[in-house]
Amino acid sequence: MGMFIRVDLDPKVAAQADLAKKLAEVCPVNIFEQSADGGARVVPENEDECVLCELCVQAAPPRGVRVVKLYDEGSSLERLE
């Protein structure tokens, strides 16, 4: 897990192969990868590489991906609608 950023991925989003592929493609720092079963997984050792671009947040359905700023209590990037 990262020291500055934590990426939360909704299990329903993680289970969808098409979304897993899309998340892996849009992330410029490889925080997401497609697992052997086709789903998405967060690569914990890459979380602190996050540049807060929000591409993953926009690529996922609302509440699908949440980027939590651990250095700024209560602050996160998330699409609610």
N, C-alpha and C positions, 0 to 999 in steps of 0.2 A: 504494500500500500504506500502511496505517496505521502510525503510530509506536508505538502502544500495544497494538493488537489486530491479529491476522491471522485471517481466517476461511478455513478450508480446507474445500472442498466435494468430496466423493468424485465422480469423473467419472460413475459409474453413477447416482448420485442426480441429478447435474446434467442428465443426459440424459432424465430422466423428467418429462414435461410436468405431470402431476398433482402431483408433489412440488415442482416449480418454482413452480407457482401457490400451493401451500400455504405454502412458505417466504416468498414475497413477501407473502402476506397476514398471516402471524403476526409478522413482524419490525416492531417499532414505529418503527424508525429507518431503514428502507429499505436494508438491507445487501444484500438479494437482489432481483433482478428477473428477469422471464421474458424470455428473448432471442427474437429473431425466429423461430428454429427451434422455439420452445416450451420449450426447456431452461432451466435456472437458471444465473444467473451472479452472482458477487459484484461489488458496486459498490465498487471500492477506495477511492474518495474518501469513502465513508460508514463505513468500517470503524471508525474511531476514535469514531464516535457510539454504538457498542455499549454497552448498559447492563447487559450480562451477565445478562439475564433468562432465558436458556436456552430460550426458546420454540422457536428454530430447532433446537436440539439434540434437544428432545423431539419435534418434528414430523418429524424425519428418522429413518430406520432407524438401528440401532446403527452407529457409526463413519461415519455419513453426513456429519455436520457436526462440525467441531472448531473451537472458538474458542481461539486461542492467545494467552495474555497475555504479550506481548513484554517487559513491564516486570517480570515475575516469572518468571525463567528456569525452564523445565520445567513451568510451570503452565498448565493448559488446562481447558476445559469440553468434555466429550465423553461420549456415552452408549455404553458398551461392550457392553451386553446389552439 
